[in-house]
């Protein structure tokens, strides 16, 4: 067994904070750089069953639901879809016309069932009101100012 001797050097707290801030900023930049512009990713929206498409959002128009949805989005979705939902390397823009034109029920169905083969997790274990809050938030965003080509 090897024994290490000598003094342990302490890393200044300021340096630790600086490194963690730079790492987080880099990770956020990478998540939002080079958004996926493959329009075929939106084909999954067309697969929602008619009863799901017609489903109404019980929280529609509730500003508190949109604010809560924004927090949930940041925790659960932003890593893949970007901080502003305009897409990232892993997930497509949720501000694209195809998404914004979709019914709340369609978006709820996608959230609930995921798109596993494309890396979108199933969120059925997330309580139903929280899924509706995310839908409310997404619908409050409107389309992207510079839609992907």
C-alpha positions in Angstrom: 0.0 0.0 0.0 1.4 3.4 -1.0 1.3 6.2 1.5 1.2 9.8 0.4 2.9 12.3 2.6 3.2 16.0 2.5 0.9 18.9 2.8 -2.4 19.0 1.1 -2.8 22.2 -0.9 -6.2 24.0 -0.6 -7.7 25.4 -3.8 -9.0 28.9 -3.3 -12.8 29.1 -3.2 -12.8 31.8 -5.8 -11.0 29.5 -8.3 -13.5 26.7 -7.6 -16.4 29.0 -8.2 -14.9 30.4 -11.4 -14.2 27.0 -12.8 -17.8 25.8 -12.0 -19.3 28.9 -13.7 -17.2 28.5 -16.8 -18.1 24.8 -17.0 -21.8 25.5 -16.6 -21.7 28.3 -19.2 -19.9 26.0 -21.7 -22.5 23.2 -21.1 -25.4 25.6 -21.7 -23.8 27.0 -24.8 -23.2 23.5 -26.2 -26.8 22.5 -25.4 -28.1 25.5 -27.4 -25.6 25.6 -30.2 -26.2 23.8 -33.5 -29.9 23.1 -33.1 -31.4 20.1 -34.8 -33.0 21.4 -38.0 -34.2 18.1 -39.4 -37.9 18.8 -39.9 -38.8 15.0 -39.8 -38.5 15.1 -36.1 -41.9 16.9 -36.0 -43.6 13.9 -37.8 -44.2 12.4 -34.4 -46.8 15.1 -33.7 -48.9 13.7 -36.5 -49.0 10.3 -34.8 -51.1 11.5 -31.8 -54.5 9.7 -31.7 -57.6 11.8 -32.4 -58.9 11.6 -28.8 -55.5 13.0 -27.6 -55.5 15.8 -30.3 -58.9 17.0 -29.2 -58.0 17.0 -25.5 -58.2 20.5 -24.0 -55.7 22.0 -21.6 -57.4 22.6 -18.2 -54.8 25.2 -17.4 -55.0 27.2 -20.6 -54.8 30.9 -20.0 -53.5 30.5 -16.4 -50.4 32.7 -16.0 -49.4 30.8 -12.9 -49.5 27.6 -14.9 -47.2 29.1 -17.6 -44.7 30.3 -14.9 -44.7 26.9 -13.2 -44.3 25.3 -16.6 -41.3 27.5 -17.3 -39.6 26.3 -14.1 -40.4 22.6 -15.0 -39.1 23.2 -18.5 -35.8 24.5 -17.2 -35.5 21.4 -14.9 -36.7 18.7 -17.3 -36.4 19.9 -20.9 -33.9 22.7 -21.4 -30.9 20.4 -21.4 -32.1 18.9 -24.7 -34.3 21.7 -26.2 -32.2 24.7 -25.1 -32.9 27.4 -22.5 -35.3 29.2 -24.8 -36.8 26.1 -26.3 -35.3 27.0 -29.7 -33.6 23.6 -29.9 -30.2 22.1 -29.0 -28.0 19.4 -30.1 -30.2 16.7 -28.6 -33.7 18.0 -29.1 -35.6 20.1 -31.8 -37.0 23.5 -31.4 -40.3 23.6 -29.5 -40.9 27.0 -31.0 -41.1 25.6 -34.5 -44.3 26.2 -36.4 -45.1 22.5 -36.3 -45.1 22.5 -32.5 -46.8 25.9 -32.0 -49.5 24.9 -34.4 -50.1 21.6 -32.6 -53.0 21.3 -30.2 -52.3 21.3 -26.4 -53.6 17.7 -26.4 -51.0 16.7 -29.0 -48.2 18.2 -27.0 -49.5 16.5 -23.8 -49.6 13.2 -25.6 -46.0 13.6 -26.8 -44.9 14.5 -23.2 -46.7 11.6 -21.8 -45.5 9.0 -24.3 -42.1 10.4 -25.3 -40.4 9.6 -28.6 -38.0 7.1 -27.2 -36.4 6.1 -30.6 -35.3 9.8 -30.9 -34.2 10.2 -27.3 -37.3 11.9 -25.9 -38.0 10.3 -22.6 -41.5 9.2 -21.5 -42.8 11.7 -18.9 -45.9 9.7 -17.8 -44.7 9.5 -14.2 -44.6 13.3 -14.0 -47.9 14.3 -12.5 -50.6 15.3 -15.0 -50.9 18.9 -13.8 -47.2 19.4 -14.2 -47.3 18.1 -17.8 -50.2 20.5 -18.5 -48.1 23.3 -17.0 -45.3 22.5 -19.4 -47.7 22.5 -22.3 -49.1 25.9 -21.1 -45.6 27.3 -21.0 -44.7 26.0 -24.5 -47.9 27.5 -26.0 -47.1 30.8 -24.3 -43.8 31.1 -26.1 -45.1 31.5 -29.6 -43.0 30.7 -32.7 -39.3 31.3 -32.9 -38.2 34.7 -34.2 -35.6 33.1 -36.5 -37.1 29.7 -37.4 -34.6 27.0 -38.4 -34.4 26.4 -42.1 
